Amino acid sequence: MAQLIGMEPEQVTGIHGTLKGQIGALESVSDAIVRVRLASLTPSSYGVPSGSLVVAPQSIATVTAAIAHLGSAKSNAESLIAGLLGQVVQQQTTSSAATGALSVSDLFATVLAIEKPVSKTIGYIGYATSGVMVADRIAGIATLKKAMPKSGLTDWTQDWEDLKTGKATVATDALDADGVFQKINKVARFVNDTPVGKALGIVGVGLTAVDAVEDFHDGHVGDGVADTIETVLGTAALLTPPPADVILGVAAIGVGVGQFIADNHVVIGKDIGKAASAISSVATNLGKGIGDAEKDIGKGLASAFGSLF
Amino acid sequence: MTNVKNDLDHAVLQVRALSASMGGLLAELDAAGVWSGSDANEFQTAWREQVQSNMTLASTLLERVSFVPAG
């Protein structure tokens, strides 16, 4: 992958994964100490034989304090490594701009991939509001469409049913799900390592309806777009600190939604409103998950999708 | 649980081992070419202050624990 200024994302990703595992181990140790404390308070309840050593009563508070410190260590570590992911995305974007592979102004988007154990809903793609010439975008989009099947991005579009039935809601905890970062990195690699990716970043990936692109470029979704659009773009990325906002900063519902609607609008029929509602729900939840400052993104998404149907 | 003292001693060792291991990972993160700059420095500082210090405090406290025979 392209060399990134100030950071080697893949190595950092690996370290992140190991740290995450160790945080899990720390939690297990802390749990063991909790049991030690309880067993010392009520030895018979924990099968401690009479005469076996237990924590002295005057040391129970010490053990309690130690458990609290471990709890703080764990929660702080979790918070820090979550922020680390955001740093990676931010660094990748900054690096791309600095190396000329991508312009930040062009790449006015980043990726959020969300996967839950039971139900998966993947949304992605923001859109550029400036910096990319429309003609370039149209040409690039056509090329990107051809590249899509090889990009792996289409793998993210599964399980629409979960989205439609509301099973796939997006919550902040989902952002910690294993694999999310890898998916983000996957797109980053696609963007950095392919000519079309370098040309356009992830802007417009999956779009086929040029009119829709232009409509979005103009900042609105026109009537009739729903008939032609294959992908509905999400909204802006937040490329500013704090880091957590970077990874959370893209609320997007992309390829899967548009593709499904394009392919199944006849089947969906009268339930299209339900589908739209589900989409709006996800968008709203994304907004909630992102935080107060960014709630408008979720609202904007909901509004945008609402206007489509 | 039949041997509280052994379990606690083992836990202390684990906390120290994890702390050392995490410290090693942080050192990897800090290695040349992996991650540098102000954000990286802030992360390292925050980790030391918010994670490492708490783990050290915890293990230090646990080492001071005294034991008595269960009644």
Interface residues (C-beta under 8 A of the other chain):
Chain A: G6 M7 E8 Q11 V12 I15 T18 L19 Q22 A25 L26 V29 A32 I33 R35 V36 A39 S40 P43 Y46 G47 V48 P49 S50 G51 S52 L53 V54 V55 A56 P57 Q58 S59 T62 V63 A65 A66 I67 H69 L70 S72 A73 N76 A77 L80 G83 L84 Q87 Q90 Q91 P243
Chain B: M1 T2 N3 V4 K5 D7 L8 H10 A11 Q14 V15 L18 S21 M22 L25 E28 L29 G33 V34 W35 S36 G37 D39 A40 F43 A46 W47 Q50 V51 Q52 N54 M55 L57 A58 S59 L61 L62 R64 V65 S66 F67 V68 P69 A70 G71
